[in-house]
């Protein structure tokens, strides 16, 4: 039997591996949305992806690790589709922050992103190693972008000279994440706009005292 493909070329193991990895990641995302994290299994992911369990275990130690890499790929694809080239800097800090937070709200309200992110958040609550990877690979890079944009604004004199940049970032994304995670109220663009206005109102000038 010939080992060559229909176009006469020898099979490329690297391409086959890439296809298998992507099929596994796509399967994990689809299944966590359908059955939830607790019912998600390596066996189900393998069956949906059309691979053997050992293929998955060759690359990932657990379903949580699969889901983390799947989420990283998902958000990377979202940035590519949106033409994301970095945090916007139009010179209008409030407008830039509102734009990015509105995009975040749209993702949180999209089941495609909501389900895997909730699953990872829940898994990370009882898995310190997963939580550390989630923070390092997904959360921290996003927070760093906010911080960099605020630093530019501070250097331009748009923020108080002594403003704590990380604290300001947490004041922006913390309430949004809280409302999303606990479903205390709807996530809307109006909410994020009001959040930006309130936070910037507090850090745009030095507090007396």
PyMOL commands that set and color helices and strands:
alter all, ss='L'
color gray80, all
select helices_A, chain A and resi 13-35+42-49+53-59+63-81+93-108+111-126+128-155+165-182+189-203
alter helices_A, ss='H'
color red, helices_A
deselect
rebuild
show_as cartoon
